[in-house]
Amino acid sequence: MAKETASANAVTKVVVTLGIVLVAQALLALCLVSAQQLLVPRNMPFGVTGPPSPVVAAVASRAGLDLTSYPSESAATHAAERGELYGAYVSAGSADTLIVVPSKSFFAQTELEPAFAEAAHKLGRPLTVRTVKPLAPSDPVGAVTALLLLPLLIGGYLAAVLVYKAAHGIAAAPWRALILIGYSLVGALLTDLIAGPGIGAYSNSHFWPLLPCFWLVTSAVALAAAAVQAVVGRMGTLLVAVLFIVVGGPPAGGLGTYLLPVYWRNIGVVLPPQSAVTLINHVLYFGGSDITTPLVVLLVYAAVGTAVIGWYGRIRPAREAARAGGREGDATAPANSAVNPGGRRRPLTGILVALGVCAVMQCLFATTYMSAEHAPKATDLPFGAVGSSPVLTAAEKSISLKVTRYQDEAAAKSAIDRAELFGALVTSGTTTTLIVVPSMSDLAPLDLAVKFEAAAKATGTKLTVQQYAPTPLAAKDPFGLVQGLMLLPLIIGGYMSSTLLMAGTGRAAGRWRAAQLAGFAVMSGLIVDLIVCYWLRGFPSDKFWIVWPICSLIVAVIAFVAAILQKLFGPIGTLLTVVLMVQFGNPSSGGASGVPYLPAFWRDIGPWLPPRSGYLLLHRSIYFDGHGTGQALTTLLIYLGVAAAVLIVLDLRRSEAEVPTDATEAAAMAVPIGASP
């Protein structure tokens, strides 16, 4: 009877644990995709000057612009240079001027400039485009700000969690705030050194202005997380992960705050990530202007966090001791010092080791994502050509193409249907047409259009740009971002399932561990598929049934690999999984831009890791009817088969040492890592 009861309790524990992972994964998928799938202007600050313009009226009726009148072009320009506007329109005399601000948002510029150019052309108004605050060559698409947030946010959070663990659950010791502030400075310095002088994502002149910003961001997150732990206890770590990273990360607005849905923008205002993005962006590109609000928000988080830690760590225990008439010395002992047999003895060695691990993880996040994504540039971009044109020769001087010749336009489009090309140039008689494929890459259509239009102008050739996609992008995913956003919850859900099973059962493996993870993968793939397809309409609904097994396959592969590493190395296996799958696998996937836009190192390692295969299998099954998925599917199946076999062998071994890991702590560690802001 006792044996049956124990067995029932074990089953219940497994079901509850995996249910928690499903909820966390579903929340992460919902937040990431809903916040970033449809980036269009929404109440976007935009300046106008001069008499009322029909061009502005035409664009404003379609785009979400919040118009502000300025008395002169210089006044509008000054506002744009301070980072207050995403653009401005100057109506004067017989010609108009559009002011664009790419450093405010590259994606906003790609929305506004074509819209105004089209409206001006239709209305017969000559239009000149003038750029204010251009992006640096090392940051051509404005990605650096968001990429900087990732190590700062996760570094601050991990510091709070790992110090809490190393201090044996003492959440509010009076020295904890000083340790976290000190680590925040070290983490900020490391991030600054790596991203600036190391990788060259921004000029060395920005090193010192950005350092205090990085310090403040990391401190605000770390101190706030420690304060919540002091108030709530162990569950506080998980609560902070949900608030600051799962919910706070997606509306950070790295690609432009006013491109976010309004409700997400309003949520982000009260959380540190959005303020951090605004602060870094304005210091990096706008000379530190208009940063009062983000400074106040971050300082409030840091100050309140410090005050709460002080209250629970020193003031409250002192008052309780005084009321109880305790002996001298109790007044400064932490209220929960019972969990630490050493009393006031600080576990300095454990804390130093924990902060060392945190520093390594922060450095890896600063290095991997920044080096892979800060300056996307095409290399050997697969491209088709029909006929002969001087435009192609001229364009190849500014963009690296791998050109394949085709007999006619139909043959080139057939190759596009098979996901073999990112574009094609078709020359027939006096007509030259550039075909771009928006479903193949979010960046390539714009990149090709800019380079080929410049080449056409230089050669005196009239060029027509034509969009072509075998399966059109979903209306709620006009840039093809959804598959990349889906990949993160699938990866995180995979290793979370294994991590929490290890924590919940106290063992890194078990006789039915492979079956449990496989069952979770099936349910996990279904839930993510339902949320993204039917709730958020992120891809065509007729692809639902093919996407489900693909999602489940990705989750199963990651879960099995994590389980093997955890069996071999214990809790350290989770960190190894994060390094392999999140810090190296995810940046090397190519994402929405495509593999040709990755630097050589990331292009080369991607085929050996599951995330790229998972992304290609998702993307090409949805938009290219499964063409070009053979290698990706084979890679994932090999991973699945080998990992399943190894895991089953390990599971059948009866001797298994207990793994001392708290389930709440494991969940808090696993949830945020990789959740891109």
N, C-alpha and C positions, 0 to 999 in steps of 0.2 A: 504493500500500500504506500509506504513511504517512498519507494522507488518510482511508483506511478505519479505521485504528487510532484516529486522532483523533476520528472520528465515533463509533466504538464507546465510546471513553472518555467522550465528552460524554453519550451516552445513559446510560451507567452512572452518571455523576455525577448526572444528573437523577433517575434511578430511586432511587438511594440517598438523595438529598436529600429527595424527597417521601416516601420510606419513613420517614425520621426524623420528619417532620412528622406522619405518620399515627400513629406510636407515641406522640408527645407529646400529640396531640389525644385519642387513645383513653385515655391515662392521666388526662388532665384531666377528660374526661367521666366516667370511672369514679370518680375521687375525689370530684368535686363532687356527683354524683347519689347515690352510695352513702352519703355522709356526711349529706346533708341531705334526702333524699326522705321519710324516715319519722321525724318528730320526735315521739317519745313518751317518757314517763318511763322511765328505766332506772337502777335503783339510786339513785333521787333522794332526797337527804336530806330527811326529813320528821319533824317533831316530834309527839309525842303526850303528853298529860297527863291525869290522872284515871284512873278505873277503865277496864278494857278495854272498848272500844266495838265493837259489832257493825257499826257504820257503817264504821269504819276497817278492820275485818276484811274487809268486803265489797269495799271499794275496793282494798285492798292485794292481794287475791287476783287482781285484774284488772290493776292498774297496777304498774309497777316502782318501789315505794317502799322506801327504806331507813329503817326506823322507829327513832327515838331517843326514849326516855322522858325527860320533864322533871318536876321535882317540883311545878311550879306553872305557871299560865298566864303569870305575869310572866317566869318563866325561859325559857319557850318563845318569848315575845314578844321578849325580849332577844336570844336567839339569832337570831331572824328579822331583827331590826334590825341585827345585825352581818353579815348576808349569809351565815350558815351554813346556813340552811334555805330550801327553796322553799315551805314552808308548814307549818302545824301544826293539829292537831285537839284541841280542849279538850272533854273529856266531863265534864259536871258537872250533877248533879241532873236536872231534867226537861228541860233544854235544852242543846244543844251549840253550840260556836262553831268555825267554820273560819277560820283565819288564812291569808290569801293575801299573797304578796309579789311583786307585778307587776314591780317593778324588778329582781328577780332573774331573772325570765323571764316575759314577757307570754304566750308560748305555753304555758308550764307552767301558768299560771293558767287559761287557756282549757281546759286538759285537766282540771285538778284540781277546779275549782269545779263544773262540771256533774256530774262523777262523784260527788262527795260530796253534792251536792244531790239527785241521783236516788236514791242509796242511803239517805239520811236520810228521804226521802219514802216510800220503800217500807217502811222499818222504823218509820215513824211517829214519828220523832224530830224535834222542832222544831230548826231550824238557823239560826244567825245568822252571816253572813259579815262578817269584819272585815279591812280592808286595812291592811297595814303597809308603809311605804316606797312610797307610790304613785308612779307615773311622772309626770314633769312634763308639762304641757300641750304643750310643744314636742317631746315624745318619747312620744306616746301609745301606741305599740306596742313601745317598747324597742329601736328600730333604731339609735339614735345610736351606741352602743358599737361595733357592727360597722362602721358607716359611717366612724367615726373610724379604725379599724384600717387601712382600705384605703389612704389617702394615706400613713400612717406607714410601713406595710410596704413599699409600692412606692417611696416616697421614699428610704428607707434602702437598698433594693436597687439602685435606679437610680444613687444617688450612688456606690456602690462600683463599679458597672460602668462608668459614664461617666468617673470619675476614672482608673480602670485604663486605659481607652481613651485618654484625653487624655495620660496619662503614658507612652504608647507601650509598654504592657505591663509597666511596672515595678510589680509587685504589692505589694512590701513595702518601699518606700522609708521611711526612719524618720519622715518628715514626714507620711506618709499618714494615720496614725491621728488626728493633730491636725486635719487637714483634714476628715476625716469626722465627727469629734466636733463641730467647729465648724459644719459644714453641718447636722448633725442638730439643733443648737440653732436655726438659722435656719429649717429646715423645720418643726420643732415649733412655733416662734413663729407662722409663717405659717398653719399648720393651725389653731392655737388662735384666732388672730384671725379667720379666715374662719368657722370653725364656731361660735364663741361670739358675739362682738360683731357679726360680719358677718351670719350667717344666723340666729342666735338659737336654735341647736339645744340650747343649755344656758344657764343664767343666767351673768351676768358674775362672780358670786361664785365660780364654779368655774374661772375663767380661770387664776389663779395655781396652785391645787393641781394642775390637769391639765398645766400646762406642763412640769414636770420629768418627769412620766410620759411625755408625748409624746417628750421629749428622750431618755429612757432607751430607749424602744422603738425609735426610729429609729437610735440609736447602736448598740444591740445587733445589729440586723439589718445595718447598714452595716459594722460592725467584723468581725462573723462572716463576712460575705460576702467582705470583703477578705482575711481570714485564709485562707479556703478557696482563694481565688485565689492566694495566696502559696504554698500547699502544692501545689496541683494544676496551677496555670497557667490557661490560657484555658478549659479545660474546667471549672474551678472556678466560673465564672459560671453555666454551665448547671446544674451540680450544686446550687448554692445556690437557683436558681430552682425546681428540682424539689423540694428539701427544704423550703424555707421557704414557698413560695407554692402550688405545685401540690399537694403533699402536706400541708404545714402549714396552708394557708389554710382548707380545708374543715372540719377539726376545731377551728377556733378557738373555736367555741361562742358566736357572737354572739347567738344566739336562746336560749341556755341550754345549758351544757356537759352537763348530765345528761339532755338530750334526744337526744344523739348516740348512735349505736351504741357499745357498750363498747370495741370494739377501736379505733375512731376516737378516742374520748376518751383512751385510754391512749397512742395515738400522739401526740396533741396535747400531752400533759403535758410532753414533753421538747423541744418546739419553741417558739420565741418567740411565734407568734401567739396561742395559747391563754392563755399567761401575760399577754400584753398586754391581751387582752380582759378577763380577770379583774381586772387592775390598774385599768384605766380604769373598769370598771363599779363597783368597790368604792370608788374615789375619788369618782366622780360621784354615787353613790346611798347609800353606806354609811359616809360619813365617813372613808374610808381604813382601815377595820377589816379584819382577816384578809387582809393583802396580803403577808405575809412570803414565802410560797412564790413567787408571781410575781416579786417583787423579786429574790429570790435567783437564780431561773432567768435573768432578763434580765441581772442584773449579772454572772453567770458567763459568759454569752455575750459581753458587752462586754469583760470582763477577759481572757478567754482569747483573744478576737480581738485585743485590743491586745498581749498578750504574744507571740502568733504573729507579728504584724506587726513587733514590735520584734526578735524573734529573727532572722527572715529579712531584716530591713532593716538591722540594725546589728550585733547581737551575733555572728551567724554569720559575716557577711563579715569582721568584725574578727578573729575567731579564725583564719579561713582565711588572711587576709593576714599575721597574725602568724606562723603556721606556715610560710608561704611566704617570709617575710622580705621582704615587699613594701615598696615605698617608702611614706613617710608620706603619708597622704591616702587610700590604698586602703582603709584600715580602715573608713572611713565611706562608701565607695561601694557602691551596691547591687550584689549579685552579678550581676544581669542587666542592668547598666548598658550593656552592649554594644549593646542594642537602642536606646539613646538616644544619638545621635551627640554630643550636648552634654555627655556625662558627667554631672557633678553638677548641671548647669544644669536647673532645674526649669521645665517648660513651663507657667508660671503662667497665661499667656493662655488656653491650651487648657483648663486645669483650671477656670478661672473661667467660661469659656463653657459647659463641660460642666455645672458646678453650676448655672448660670443656667437651662439647659434642664431640669435635674432639678427645680429650684424651680418652674418654670412648670408642669411636668407634675404635681407634687405639689399645687400650688394648684388646678389644674383638677380633679383627683380629689376634693379636699376640697370644692370648690364644687359640681360637677355632681351627684354622687351624694347628697350631703347635702341640697342644696336640693330635689332631686326626691323623696327618699324618707323624710326624717326625720319628717315629720308628715303622713301620708296623710289626706286629708279629701275626702269625696265632693262632687263638683259636678255637678249635673244628672244624677244617677244614673238611668239608664233604669228605670222602675218601672211596673208595671201595676196597675190598680184595677178591681174588679168590684163594682158596687153602691156604696152610700154609707155612710160610717162616720166618726164624729168622731175616731176613732183616726188616720186618715190626716192630717186637718187638724192635730191635735196633734203628730204625728210630724214633719211638715214644718217645724215650728219649730226642730228640732234637726238635721235632715239635709236636704241639698239634693237634691230628687228631680225628675226629668222624667217626669211622670205621663201615661200613656196609658190611656184608658178602653176596657174590653172588655165585650162583651155577657155573657159567662159564663166560668166557670173553664176550660172546654175551650179557649176562644179565647185566654185568657191563657197557658195552658200551651203552646199552639201557637206563640205568640210567643217563649216561652222556648226551645222546640225550635229556633227559627230564630236563637237567640243575640241576641235583641233586648232582653231584659230581664234585670236582675239580681235581680228579685224581684217579687212581686205581693201585693196585699191583696184577699182575696175575702170579701165580705160577703153572706150569704144568710140572711134571716130574723134569727134571734137568734145566728147563728154567724158569727164573724169569724176568718178564717184568714190568717196570714202565710206565704206561700210563699217560701222562700229557695233559691238555686241554688248549691250548693257547687262545682260544676264550672265556674261562671262566674268566681268570685273567691274567694280564700282569706279575704279580710277582710270583704266585703260581707255574708255570712250573719250573722256575729257583730254587725257594726255595725247592720244592720237589726233583728235580734232585740232588741238592747239598747234602741235608740231606740223601737221600736214597743211593746215590753213596758212601758217607762216611760210612753208615751202611753196605753196601755190602762189602766194603773193610775190615771193622772191622770183619765181619763174614766169610770172604773168599768166598763170593758168586759172581758169575758172573751176572751182571745186564745189561739189555738192556733198554734204554729209548726210548719210542715211543710216538710221537705226534699224537693226534686224535682230530678232531673237526667235529661235525655234519655239520656245514657250515664253510668252511675255512675263515679265516680273509681276508679282502680285501687287495690287493697288496699295496695300498696306506695307509694301517693301520695295519702294521705287529705286533703291540703290543696291539691292541684293545683299543686305547686311544680315538677314535673319539666320542663315545657316551658321555663320560665324558666331552669332550670339547664342544660338542653340547649343553649340559645341561645348561651351563652358559649363552649363549645368549638367550636361551628360558626363563630362570628365569628373567634375566635382562630386556628382552623385555616385559615380563608380567607386572612387576611393573612400568617400564617406561611408558607404555601405559596409565595406570591409573594415574600416577603422572603428566604426561604432559597434559592429559585431564583436570585434576583438575586445573593445572596452566593456561591452555589456556582458559578455560571457566570461571575461577574464582570461581568454585564451586566443592565441593568434590563428588557430585552426581548429577544426572539429570534424567529426565523421561525416556530417552533412553540410559542411561549409560551402562546397562547390555548388550543391543543389540549392542552398539558400540564396547564394549570390546570383545564380542563374534565374531563379524565380523573381528575385528583386529586379533584375535587369529587364525582364519581360514587362513587369508592371511599371517600372520607371520609364521605359521607352514609350509605353502607351500614354502615360500621364503627360509627359513633355509633348508628345505628338498632339494630344487633344488640346492642350493649352495653346500651343503655337498655331496649329492649323485652324481649329474651329473657334476658339475664343478670340485669339488675336489676329486671325486670318493672315498669317505671315507667309503662307505659300498656298498654291492652288489645292482645293479640297480633294480633287481627284488623285492627289499624290499621297493621301493619308495612309493607305494600306501598305505602300512600299516604304514610307518613312518610318513606320512603327518598328519593323524588324531591324532596320539600319540603326535606329536609336538604341534599341535593346542590345545589338551587337557591340556598339561602342561602349556602352555601360558595362557589359559583361567582360570585355577585354580589359578595361581599366581596373575593374573590381578584382579580377583574377590575378592580374599582375601585382596589385597592391597586397592581396592576401598572401602571395608567395613571398614578397619582400618582408612583410610583417612576420610571417612564419620564420624566416631566416634571421631577421634582425630585430624583431620585436617592434615597439613603437617607433623606432628610428626608420623602419620600413615605410611608414607614412610619409616622412620627410623625403625619403628617396623617391617615392612615387611622385610627390609634388615636383621635385627637381626634374625628373624625367618627363613627366606628362604635361606639367603646367609651365615650368620655367624654360624647358627646351622644346617640348612637343608642340605646345600651343603657338608660340611665336613662329615656329617653322612650318605651320600648316598652310601659310599663304593667305588664308582668310579671304575676305571679299575682294581684295586687290588682285590676288593671284600669285602663284609661285614665281613667275618671272620678275616680280617686283621685290623679291627678297634678296639680300646680300648673299654672296656665294656660300658662306658657311651655312647659313640657314637653308638655302636651297639643297645643299648636299646632305644634311642630316635628316631632313624631313621625311624622305621615303622610309627610313628605318624606324620611325616612331608612329604609333597609332593615330595621333590627332590629325595629321595631314590626310591619311587614308580615310579617316572618318569624315572629315570635311568634304573631300572630293566625292566620296560615295553619296553623301547627302545632297550636295550641290548639283552634281550631274544626274542623279536620279530624278531630282525635282525638275530641273530646267533643260536637260538634254536627253531625256528618255533612257538614261542608264549608259549612254555612250561614254567610253573612256574610263570605265570603272573597274576594269579587269584587274589591274595591278593593285588598286586600293582594296578591293574585296579580297583578293588573295592574301595580301599582307595581314588584314584583320583576321581572316580565318586561320592563318598560320599562328598568329598570336593566341587566338582563342583555343585552338587545338592543343598546342604545346603547353600553354598555361593551365588549361583544364587538366591535362594529364599529370603535370607536375603537382598541381594542387590536390588532386585526388590521392596521389601517392602520399603526399605529406599529411593529408587528412586522415588516412588510414593508420598512421602511426599512433599508437596508444599513448606513448610517453609525451607529455606536453606540459611544459612548465607554465604556471600562471603568469599572466601579464598584468602588473599593477597599474592599470590605467582607469581613471574616472571617466564615465560615459559623458557627463556634461562637459568636462574639460576636452575630451576628444572631439565632441561635436563643435565646440567653440573653435578649436584649432582647425578643423577640417572645412567648415562652412565657407570662410571668406577667401581662402587662398585661391587666387586665380580669378576672383570676381572683378573683372575689369571695370574701373570707374568710367 
